[in-house]
Amino acid sequence: MVVIIAALMFAANFWTDYKWFSSIGYTSVFLTELWTRVLLFAVAALVMAVIVGASIFFAYRARPGIRPMSLEQQGLDRYRQSIDPHRKLFFWIAVGALALLAGAAASGDWRSYLQFVNGVDFGVNDPEFGMDIAFFAFTYPFLRILLGYLYAAVILAFIAAVIVHYLYGGVRLQNDSGQRATPAARVHLSVLLGLFVLLRAGSYWLDRYGLVFSDRGYTFGASYTDVNAVKTALTILTVISVICAVLFFANIVFKNTMIPVASLGLLVLSGVVVGVAYPEIVQRFQVSPNEQRLESPYIERNIESTREAYGIANAEVETYDATTELTPQELAAEADTIPSVRLADPAVVSQTFQQMQQVRGFYQFPDVLEVDRYPDADGNLIDTIVAVRELDGPPADQDNWLNRHLIYTHGFGMVAAAGNLIDDEGRPVFTEYNIPPRGELSEVAGEYEPRIYYGREGADYVIVQAEEEYDYPVDPAADEPDVPTLEDAVDASPSPDEARAPSDGQEGGEEAPAEDAEATEEGAEEDPAGGSQAYNRYDGDGGVPLNNFFDRILYAIKYQETSILLNSAITSDSRILYERDPLDRVEKVAPFLTVDSRPYPAVVDGKVVWIVDGYTTSDGYPYANRVDFTQAVTDTFTDGSAQQVGALPGNEVNYIRNSVKATVDAYDGSVTLYGWDEEDPVLKTWEGAFPGTVVDRDEMSDELIQHLRYPDDLFKVQREIMREYHVTDAASYYGGQDFWSVPNDPTREGEVSEPPYRQTINFPGSDEPSFSLTTTFVPNNRENLAAFMAVDSNPASDEYGKLKLLELPRSTVIFGPGQVQNAFDSDADVREVLLPLEQSNAEVTRGNLLTLPFAGGLLYVEPLYVQAGGGGAASFPLLQQVMVGFGEEVAIGSNLQDALNNLFEGGEGPLPDPDAEAGTPEEETSEGGSGGGDPSDLTEALNEAVEAWEEAQESNDEANERLREALEALEEAAGD
């Protein structure tokens, strides 16, 4: 029964996997992996069975006809009498078990085999052996695996031979004549030992190439000792091993024990003297006293290979003086960069999204939202905080199988907010909101399918085209929650002395939308037929059709759920949707990829798609330093359970490329893999193994390309490498004085790295702002800023993917993130604003501390959110203040403009007009009161003011606005 149940479970999982791959058009991936596993299983099992079986067979055939009389043999006679009648059964059980184990282990190495047979050259030779990198990345690992299986087979054959010889008297522990083994047994065991030593010779020879992965020296890769001592020692040991193997084989003729014993002694002695003692002597007495000089060439190899393997070799490094003082006029000249600063923190406004756009308690948003770019009405791309409204599951009191898997099947709609705008209460300004979704995003991008059947939340499977599916609540227009839109955006929040916490249970004097939503939901549940909620039937092609009763049986076994069989609403038209997480889908159709931990949604070509970055990785790049992938990508956003990180087995990589951009349709689950770095040899290798799975980059639509971005995890790995490998001189690298660290996030508790931030910046030397991913570095064991790094994240730019590094002078102390945060906390003016809030019932949350190049220096910007402390689940953070730092000065303001004014002018006035003439002496002002402006400007301003006044008399709102603008122009022209 156990075997039958296990077989049914295996068959159900196998067949449902096949149907899943078939439903999305990736059957070739399933079959390629399957047949490769079967091939490796069969070959490994056959080799193990032949070698071990032949050894047992020859040991039995070579048994002595007459065994000496001894107590030992008398004891063995009882075992022989028990085994002999069933020896064939024991033989096949032993051989079969070993074959199964070997085959199962070998089938797990299918990736290495496919890379071995499909390997594509890198076009780069390693500096020691002059061989293409492909040998070390694809061929060398498979040869090591092959040697390992042969080792195991020969060792098990030797053990089996000894057991059989002992059992039948060929090998004796007690013998008065001194002959412990018969001649036949000596020959048999000598041959097996000869094979073992011959394999050892091959291993020694292969180890020579493995020196490029040595960690003996100062850096990763072959060191001075490896090249000048170990390499020679391995060559000598190879020759000695071959000689010893020949001596073992010669014992076929001599049939004595002296030759094998002498061979083993020679092998062990040479291994100790040549393989261990000689390299240790060279390292201790030659290299250690002269390490920097002798290791320099190999450090250079490590630096060059590491920078190439991680894609940082072409990073643009610029010495940046970082001005620490700025005049108001210089500030005004940079004023055009101020509107681009993203103040909305994706990790903080998630609570606001949850409260204002959750609509129902069973909808969810992620803890950390994503930053994308969408065009506004004028076609300008703006930083946008985005998320989809996913379905977590049915209400808690209705969480049963039917509701979870057949009724509550999908989320609904995209939600987006401008990254740099707020309303007068500090709430984000939404560009896409409510159900059905509407807003500027829909107006610009066009209508799209809003239903989210594939996402990161919800049940592991749902069945559609069965029961009526809950679609969305239908609330009267009057009951819709108040949502701030672009029309509500303001340029200034209340002044610093008017900052306040929201009242308990209310935000801006209005009831929390979530409460309204819950009240509506309660009414809907009481009267579901009253039209308060809409239902839907899925009409897409996603999922696997449940065409017949046999399919339902398979899925009932797979999910151990009898309701799949018993529910009468499930028919031949129904479909089961599973593997719904976009990361899981991409990993399954592309098992050769490591996927980025942060997929993000985008509206593309009339539908919501998840965009997933896929990496081709390797741990076989010669001389390149290895990093732990999981550790490298862990920061504030990935700590704990916030994100799940996928990586290679063992997590260590030393080569990575963002070779694939994948999309997953949120409605039908279709997966498309686009080749992004089409010249990557690892990707080409996998394309040879799985032809047709990756489509050309040219097949991307323009709208999709607009939403691509530089991936987070790749940037984190590169910054981890850049900490040390920005140093390109071997002597400086050996000293290590210039190594950096990634600073801890000063806005969070604990020691976790500050995450990289997406923002639009004006990088020094660039003609226009660029959408970038940015990070900072501090010197090891210090807190001042050492460097600022950014990468252009706009795929339409020629600079996309190019790392740019601003290296600060070591002689000038520039505040790092931690120091700036300390300055915020200790500054008297800042404390004057914060103290009343902190002493009240309000909860003060510090947003992301952004660093950006500004006016020849580096500007720090940190939004400050205030949340009602007693509001419970109904409260959410409101952006109330902005703190800024430049050089050693910090300031606070009700918005970025006020904060900069307070920082550079002490809060005495607005930023000056960058077009105004600076430094005009007061003596040049005429007695008539006119300033230094042009008289023609003054006349023009007066004429516009008169015209605006006449139109204002007709109560024209637009004219009133023109009047205000004209009066301001008049005041400016008058030099006031």
MARSE-909006 format. One line per 3 residues: number of its first residue (from 1); their letters; for each residue x, y, z of C-alpha. Coordinates in steps of 0.2 Angstrom, whole numbers. Example, Ala and Ser with C-alpha at 12.3 -4.5 7.8 and 13.67 -1.06 7.14 Angstrom:
1) as) 62/-22/39  68/-5/36
//
This chain:
1) mvv) 0/0/0  14/12/4  22/8/-13
4) iia) 6/11/-22  2/27/-13  19/34/-16
7) alm) 18/28/-35  1/37/-36  8/53/-29
10) faa) 23/53/-40  13/50/-56  1/64/-51
13) nfw) 15/76/-48  23/70/-64  8/71/-75
16) tdy) 2/88/-68  19/95/-71  18/90/-89
19) kwf) 1/97/-91  7/114/-83  22/115/-95
22) ssi) 11/111/-110  -2/124/-105  10/138/-106
25) gyt) 20/132/-121  36/126/-113  34/107/-115
28) svf) 52/107/-122  59/112/-106  50/99/-96
31) lte) 55/85/-109  74/91/-110  76/91/-92
34) lwt) 67/74/-90  77/65/-104  93/72/-98
37) rvl) 89/66/-80  84/49/-87  100/48/-98
40) lfa) 111/52/-83  102/40/-72  104/26/-84
43) vaa) 122/29/-88  127/31/-70  117/16/-64
46) lvm) 124/5/-78  142/10/-74  140/7/-56
49) avi) 131/-10/-59  144/-16/-71  159/-11/-61
52) vga) 153/-17/-44  144/-32/-52  159/-37/-62
55) sif) 170/-36/-46  158/-47/-36  157/-59/-50
58) fay) 176/-61/-52  178/-62/-33  166/-77/-33
61) rar) 173/-85/-48  191/-84/-40  186/-92/-23
64) pgi) 197/-106/-18  191/-124/-20  199/-129/-4
67) rpm) 199/-118/11  211/-121/26  204/-128/42
70) sle) 203/-114/55  191/-107/68  188/-92/56
73) qqg) 183/-103/42  172/-114/52  163/-98/58
76) ldr) 161/-92/40  154/-109/34  138/-105/43
79) yrq) 136/-88/33  141/-97/17  127/-110/20
82) sid) 114/-97/23  119/-86/8  123/-98/-6
85) phr) 105/-104/-9  100/-85/-11  117/-78/-18
88) klf) 109/-72/-34  96/-63/-25  108/-55/-14
91) fwi) 119/-51/-29  105/-42/-38  98/-33/-23
94) avg) 116/-26/-19  120/-21/-37  103/-14/-40
97) ala) 103/-4/-24  120/4/-28  114/7/-46
100) lla) 99/16/-40  108/27/-28  121/31/-41
103) gaa) 108/35/-54  98/46/-43  113/56/-38
106) asg) 119/58/-56  102/64/-62  104/79/-50
109) dwr) 119/85/-60  109/87/-76  113/106/-77
112) syl) 132/102/-77  130/89/-91  119/101/-102
115) qfv) 132/115/-100  146/102/-104  138/97/-120
118) ngv) 132/114/-126  146/125/-119  150/141/-129
121) dfg) 167/150/-129  168/166/-119  182/172/-131
124) vnd) 193/176/-116  208/165/-111  213/163/-93
127) pef) 230/171/-89  238/155/-82  234/141/-94
130) gmd) 229/151/-109  212/141/-111  195/149/-114
133) iaf) 185/153/-99  172/140/-105  183/126/-100
136) faf) 183/131/-82  165/136/-82  157/121/-91
139) typ) 170/107/-94  180/107/-78  165/105/-66
142) flr) 158/90/-76  175/81/-77  176/83/-58
145) ill) 158/75/-56  163/61/-68  179/57/-59
148) gyl) 169/57/-42  157/44/-49  171/33/-55
151) yaa) 180/35/-39  164/29/-30  162/15/-41
154) vil) 179/8/-40  180/10/-21  163/1/-19
157) afi) 169/-13/-31  185/-15/-20  175/-16/-4
160) aav) 163/-28/-12  177/-39/-18  185/-39/-1
163) ivh) 169/-45/7  166/-59/-6  184/-65/-5
166) yly) 184/-65/14  167/-74/14  173/-88/2
169) ggv) 191/-89/9  201/-79/-4  206/-67/10
172) rlq) 210/-73/27  213/-64/44  220/-80/52
175) nds) 233/-91/42  247/-101/49  256/-100/32
178) gqr) 257/-81/32  247/-80/16  233/-69/19
181) atp) 226/-69/2  226/-81/-12  235/-77/-28
184) aar) 218/-74/-37  212/-62/-24  229/-53/-24
187) vhl) 227/-51/-43  209/-45/-42  212/-32/-28
190) svl) 228/-26/-36  219/-22/-52  206/-12/-43
193) lgl) 219/-3/-33  228/1/-50  212/8/-57
196) fvl) 210/19/-41  227/25/-43  225/28/-61
199) lra) 210/39/-57  220/48/-44  233/52/-57
202) gsy) 219/60/-68  213/69/-53  230/76/-49
205) wld) 231/82/-67  214/90/-67  218/98/-50
208) ryg) 231/108/-60  217/118/-68  208/119/-52
211) lvf) 222/130/-45  213/145/-53  200/143/-40
214) sdr) 212/141/-26  210/152/-10  228/148/-3
217) gyt) 235/165/-8  231/183/-3  217/184/-16
220) fga) 206/171/-24  214/161/-38  231/154/-41
223) syt) 244/162/-31  263/162/-32  264/146/-22
226) dvn) 251/138/-32  259/142/-49  277/139/-44
229) avk) 276/125/-32  259/116/-31  257/116/-50
232) tal) 274/107/-52  270/96/-37  254/90/-45
235) til) 263/86/-61  275/76/-52  261/67/-42
238) tvi) 253/63/-59  268/54/-65  271/45/-49
241) svi) 253/39/-49  254/32/-66  270/23/-62
244) cav) 261/16/-46  246/11/-56  257/1/-68
247) lff) 265/-7/-53  248/-13/-47  244/-19/-64
250) ani) 261/-28/-65  255/-38/-50  244/-48/-62
253) vfk) 261/-57/-67  270/-57/-50  255/-61/-39
256) ntm) 263/-55/-22  260/-42/-10  277/-33/-10
259) ipv) 273/-23/-26  256/-16/-20  263/-12/-3
262) asl) 278/-3/-11  267/6/-23  255/12/-9
265) gll) 270/18/1  278/27/-14  261/36/-17
268) vls) 258/41/1  276/47/3  276/57/-12
271) gvv) 259/64/-8  266/70/9  283/76/3
274) vgv) 279/83/-14  261/88/-12  261/95/6
277) ayp) 278/99/12  286/107/-3  272/120/-6
280) eiv) 271/124/13  290/127/13  289/139/-2
283) qrf) 274/148/6  282/150/23  300/154/19
286) qvs) 299/162/2  282/170/-1  277/176/17
289) pne) 292/187/19  290/194/2  271/193/0
292) qrl) 267/209/-8  280/209/-21  278/190/-26
295) esp) 259/191/-26  257/207/-35  255/199/-53
298) yie) 242/187/-46  232/201/-37  231/210/-53
301) rni) 224/194/-61  211/193/-48  206/211/-49
304) est) 205/211/-68  195/194/-68  183/200/-54
307) rea) 179/216/-62  175/208/-79  165/194/-71
310) ygi) 154/205/-62  152/218/-76  160/232/-67
313) ana) 176/233/-78  169/248/-88  163/258/-73
316) eve) 166/276/-75  175/283/-60  176/302/-57
319) tyd) 185/311/-43  172/323/-35  177/337/-25
322) att) 159/338/-17  156/356/-13  151/359/5
325) elt) 145/377/5  133/385/-8  127/403/-11
328) pqe) 109/407/-14  113/411/-32  122/394/-35
331) laa) 107/386/-27  95/395/-39  105/389/-54
334) ead) 101/371/-48  83/374/-44  77/364/-59
337) tip) 82/348/-51  71/350/-36  55/344/-43
340) svr) 63/327/-48  67/322/-30  56/307/-25
343) lad) 50/310/-8  37/296/-7  46/281/2
346) pav) 40/265/-5  42/256/11  32/269/21
349) vsq) 18/274/9  13/255/8  3/258/24
352) tfq) -6/273/15  -10/262/0  -17/249/11
355) qmq) -28/261/20  -34/272/6  -35/259/-8
358) qvr) -37/242/1  -56/244/-2  -59/227/6
361) gfy) -50/219/20  -45/204/9  -35/214/-3
364) qfp) -17/217/0  -2/227/-5  16/222/-2
367) dvl) 26/229/12  38/238/0  31/245/-16
370) evd) 40/247/-32  46/263/-41  42/263/-60
373) ryp) 40/277/-73  24/282/-82  21/297/-94
376) dad) 10/311/-88  -3/320/-98  12/330/-107
379) gnl) 22/314/-111  35/317/-97  41/302/-88
382) idt) 39/304/-69  44/293/-55  29/283/-49
385) iva) 25/272/-34  16/257/-41  7/241/-34
388) vre) -7/229/-39  -22/226/-27  -19/207/-24
391) ldg) -31/196/-16  -25/188/0  -40/177/2
394) ppa) -58/177/8  -63/185/24  -57/176/40
397) dqd) -75/170/45  -78/164/27  -61/155/24
400) nwl) -67/138/18  -61/128/3  -75/134/-9
403) nrh) -72/152/-6  -53/151/-6  -51/141/-22
406) liy) -67/145/-32  -75/161/-27  -60/173/-21
409) thg) -49/170/-36  -41/186/-41  -36/203/-36
412) fgm) -41/219/-45  -32/234/-52  -17/244/-52
415) vaa) -13/258/-40  -1/271/-43  5/288/-35
418) agn) 17/301/-41  33/300/-32  36/318/-29
421) lid) 19/325/-26  8/326/-10  -9/334/-6
424) deg) -11/348/7  -13/334/21  3/325/16
427) rpv) -5/311/7  2/304/-9  -6/310/-25
430) fte) -14/295/-34  -12/293/-53  -22/277/-53
433) yni) -35/272/-40  -51/264/-35  -61/250/-42
436) ppr) -64/250/-57  -47/258/-59  -46/276/-66
439) gel) -34/290/-66  -21/298/-76  -11/282/-79
442) sev) -27/274/-87  -29/290/-98  -12/290/-104
445) age) -8/271/-105  -26/267/-111  -38/254/-105
448) yep) -31/238/-98  -37/221/-91  -37/225/-72
451) riy) -40/207/-65  -25/199/-56  -25/180/-57
454) ygr) -7/178/-55  3/187/-42  12/185/-26
457) ega) -3/183/-14  -18/172/-13  -21/153/-13
460) dyv) -8/141/-21  -22/136/-34  -39/142/-39
463) ivq) -52/134/-51  -60/146/-63  -75/144/-75
466) aee) -84/135/-61  -93/145/-48  -96/164/-50
469) eyd) -80/173/-45  -80/188/-33  -75/202/-44
472) ypv) -76/219/-35  -87/229/-23  -100/240/-32
475) dpa) -102/255/-20  -112/270/-24  -102/285/-30
478) ade) -106/295/-15  -98/281/-4  -82/281/-13
481) pdv) -67/285/-2  -59/302/-4  -43/300/-14
484) ptl) -31/314/-17  -27/315/-36  -16/327/-47
487) eda) -29/340/-45  -26/340/-26  -7/341/-27
490) vda) 1/356/-19  18/364/-20  19/367/-1
493) sps) 13/359/15  10/369/31  24/378/38
496) pde) 36/370/51  27/377/66  10/371/60
499) ara) 15/353/58  4/342/67  -1/324/70
502) psd) -17/318/62  -31/315/75  -35/298/82
505) gqe) -45/288/70  -46/301/56  -34/307/43
508) gge) -36/325/38  -53/327/46  -61/313/36
511) eap) -65/295/40  -52/282/35  -57/275/18
514) aed) -54/257/25  -68/260/38  -80/265/24
517) aea) -75/250/14  -78/238/29  -95/245/32
520) tee) -100/243/14  -93/226/14  -104/221/29
523) gae) -119/227/20  -114/217/5  -112/201/14
526) edp) -129/203/22  -138/205/5  -127/198/-9
529) agg) -141/199/-21  -143/217/-19  -130/222/-32
532) sqa) -117/228/-19  -103/217/-27  -100/211/-45
535) ynr) -96/194/-50  -85/188/-65  -82/172/-75
538) ydg) -64/170/-81  -63/170/-100  -44/168/-102
541) dgg) -33/154/-108  -23/153/-92  -22/137/-82
544) vpl) -24/119/-86  -41/113/-92  -50/100/-82
547) nnf) -56/91/-97  -61/74/-89  -63/65/-72
550) fdr) -46/57/-73  -38/75/-73  -48/79/-58
553) ily) -42/63/-49  -24/68/-53  -26/86/-45
556) aik) -36/79/-31  -21/68/-27  -9/82/-30
559) yqe) -17/94/-18  -25/80/-7  -42/88/-8
562) tsi) -57/77/-12  -68/93/-15  -60/94/-32
565) lln) -69/78/-36  -85/81/-27  -89/99/-32
568) sai) -103/99/-45  -99/116/-52  -82/110/-59
571) tsd) -85/104/-77  -75/100/-92  -74/119/-96
574) sri) -66/123/-79  -47/127/-78  -36/125/-63
577) lye) -23/139/-61  -8/135/-50  11/140/-49
580) rdp) 3/158/-48  19/167/-41  28/176/-56
583) ldr) 45/171/-48  40/153/-47  33/153/-65
586) vek) 49/160/-72  60/148/-62  50/133/-68
589) vap) 51/137/-86  69/143/-85  78/132/-72
592) flt) 94/139/-78  91/156/-72  92/164/-55
595) vds) 78/177/-53  78/194/-45  69/194/-29
598) rpy) 58/209/-33  47/207/-48  36/222/-52
601) pav) 20/225/-61  17/237/-76  3/241/-87
604) vdg) 10/236/-105  0/235/-121  -17/234/-112
607) kvv) -13/222/-98  -4/221/-82  12/211/-83
610) wiv) 25/206/-70  42/210/-75  55/198/-68
613) dgy) 74/200/-71  83/184/-74  102/181/-71
616) tts) 114/169/-79  126/165/-65  142/154/-63
619) dgy) 154/150/-50  167/144/-62  175/160/-68
622) pya) 194/159/-65  202/171/-53  186/180/-50
625) nrv) 182/182/-31  166/173/-26  152/181/-15
628) dft) 137/173/-6  123/179/-17  110/179/-3
631) qav) 121/189/9  125/201/-5  107/206/-9
634) tdt) 101/207/9  97/224/15  82/233/24
637) ftd) 70/228/10  76/210/10  79/207/28
640) gsa) 68/194/36  52/188/26  50/204/16
643) qqv) 58/195/0  63/178/-5  80/177/-14
646) gal) 84/163/-26  102/159/-30  113/145/-36
649) pgn) 115/129/-25  127/134/-11  123/153/-15
652) evn) 141/157/-21  143/165/-38  158/173/-46
655) yir) 150/178/-63  133/186/-66  124/194/-80
658) nsv) 106/201/-82  104/191/-98  85/189/-98
661) kat) 70/200/-95  54/190/-92  36/195/-92
664) vda) 22/186/-83  4/190/-89  -6/194/-73
667) ydg) -22/188/-81  -18/172/-91  -1/168/-83
670) svt) 9/167/-100  28/168/-98  39/176/-111
673) lyg) 58/176/-109  67/190/-119  86/189/-122
676) wde) 93/205/-115  111/202/-114  112/191/-130
679) edp) 131/191/-131  132/182/-114  141/165/-117
682) vlk) 131/157/-102  115/162/-110  120/155/-127
685) twe) 125/139/-119  108/137/-111  99/142/-127
688) gaf) 109/128/-135  102/116/-122  84/123/-122
691) pgt) 82/130/-140  67/141/-143  64/146/-125
694) vvd) 71/163/-126  65/175/-139  75/189/-147
697) rde) 76/206/-138  69/214/-154  52/207/-151
700) msd) 49/218/-135  36/231/-138  41/249/-136
703) eli) 29/251/-121  37/236/-112  55/243/-115
706) qhl) 49/259/-107  46/250/-90  62/240/-90
709) ryp) 74/245/-77  91/240/-70  88/226/-58
712) ddl) 90/227/-39  99/211/-35  112/213/-48
715) fkv) 116/231/-42  118/225/-24  130/211/-30
718) qre) 140/224/-40  141/236/-25  147/222/-14
721) imr) 161/219/-26  164/237/-29  168/239/-10
724) eyh) 185/232/-14  187/231/-32  186/249/-36
727) vtd) 205/248/-31  214/243/-47  232/244/-41
730) aas) 239/228/-34  249/237/-21  235/248/-15
733) yyg) 223/232/-15  236/223/-4  236/237/8
736) gqd) 217/238/9  217/255/16  205/261/3
739) fws) 192/248/5  174/253/8  158/247/16
742) vpn) 140/249/12  133/260/26  119/253/38
745) dpt) 102/260/35  101/275/48  82/276/47
748) reg) 80/258/53  85/249/69  98/235/68
751) evs) 114/233/57  107/230/40  113/238/24
754) epp) 105/253/17  96/248/1  99/256/-16
757) yrq) 86/269/-20  78/272/-37  77/291/-41
760) tin) 79/303/-55  95/312/-53  106/325/-62
763) fpg) 123/316/-63  137/328/-65  142/330/-83
766) sde) 125/323/-89  115/334/-100  98/329/-93
769) psf) 91/320/-78  92/301/-78  81/288/-69
772) slt) 94/279/-59  98/266/-45  109/274/-32
775) ttf) 120/269/-17  133/276/-6  149/269/2
778) vpn) 159/274/18  177/269/22  179/253/32
781) nre) 176/257/51  172/275/47  155/284/44
784) nla) 160/299/32  155/297/14  168/289/3
787) afm) 159/287/-14  142/288/-23  138/276/-36
790) avd) 123/276/-48  118/266/-64  107/273/-77
793) snp) 91/263/-76  82/270/-92  83/256/-105
796) asd) 80/269/-119  96/278/-114  113/274/-122
799) eyg) 120/275/-105  109/261/-98  118/249/-87
802) klk) 134/259/-85  140/261/-68  146/278/-63
805) lle) 156/282/-47  159/298/-39  174/296/-28
808) lpr) 176/309/-14  193/316/-9  200/307/6
811) stv) 206/324/13  189/331/14  176/325/27
814) ifg) 159/323/19  145/317/30  139/299/27
817) pgq) 121/294/29  124/289/48  132/306/52
820) vqn) 118/316/43  105/306/52  114/311/68
823) afd) 115/329/63  96/329/60  93/321/77
826) sda) 104/334/86  101/350/76  92/363/87
829) dvr) 80/369/73  76/352/68  73/346/86
832) evl) 61/362/89  50/355/75  51/336/80
835) lpl) 50/338/99  31/342/100  27/328/88
838) eqs) 38/315/97  30/321/114  13/319/107
841) nae) 3/303/104  9/304/86  21/291/78
844) vtr) 35/299/68  43/288/54  58/293/45
847) gnl) 57/289/26  71/284/15  87/295/16
850) ltl) 91/299/-2  108/305/-8  110/314/-24
853) pfa) 122/325/-33  117/343/-32  125/359/-36
856) ggl) 143/352/-36  140/343/-19  129/330/-12
859) lyv) 112/333/-5  103/322/8  84/322/8
862) epl) 74/313/20  55/314/21  47/314/38
865) yvq) 30/305/41  18/308/55  5/295/60
868) agg) -9/295/73  -3/285/88  -20/281/94
871) gga) -28/278/77  -25/259/77  -27/251/60
874) asf) -36/266/53  -21/278/54  -8/279/41
877) pll) 8/290/39  6/308/32  21/317/24
880) qqv) 23/332/35  41/338/35  57/336/24
883) mvg) 74/336/31  89/341/20  108/341/23
886) fge) 122/349/12  140/348/19  139/349/37
889) eva) 123/360/38  105/352/40  88/360/40
892) igs) 69/355/40  55/362/31  37/359/27
895) nlq) 42/353/9  58/352/0  57/370/-6
898) dal) 56/377/12  69/365/18  81/371/5
901) nnl) 77/389/9  80/386/27  96/377/24
904) feg) 104/390/12  96/406/18  91/403/36
907) geg) 73/403/31  73/422/27  66/421/10
910) plp) 62/411/-5  75/404/-17  81/418/-29
913) dpd) 76/418/-47  91/409/-57  88/421/-71
916) aea) 89/437/-60  106/447/-60  116/443/-45
919) gtp) 124/456/-34  116/472/-41  121/486/-29
922) eee) 106/495/-21  114/511/-26  109/508/-44
925) tse) 91/508/-39  82/524/-46  74/536/-35
928) ggs) 57/532/-43  58/516/-34  61/505/-50
931) ggg) 73/492/-48  87/486/-59  75/478/-71
934) dps) 72/483/-89  59/497/-91  52/488/-106
937) dlt) 49/473/-94  40/485/-82  28/492/-95
940) eal) 24/475/-102  20/469/-84  9/484/-81
943) nea) -1/481/-97  -4/463/-93  -9/468/-76
946) vea) -22/480/-83  -29/467/-95  -30/454/-82
949) wee) -39/466/-70  -53/470/-84  -55/451/-87
952) aqe) -56/448/-68  -71/459/-66  -81/447/-76
955) snd) -77/434/-62  -67/423/-74  -57/411/-63
958) ean) -43/409/-76  -41/428/-77  -39/428/-58
961) erl) -25/417/-59  -17/427/-73  -19/442/-62
964) rea) -9/434/-48  5/429/-60  5/447/-68
967) lea) 6/455/-52  21/444/-47  29/448/-63
970) lee) 26/467/-60  34/465/-43  49/456/-50
973) aag) 52/469/-64  51/483/-52  66/475/-43
976) d) 56/473/-26
//
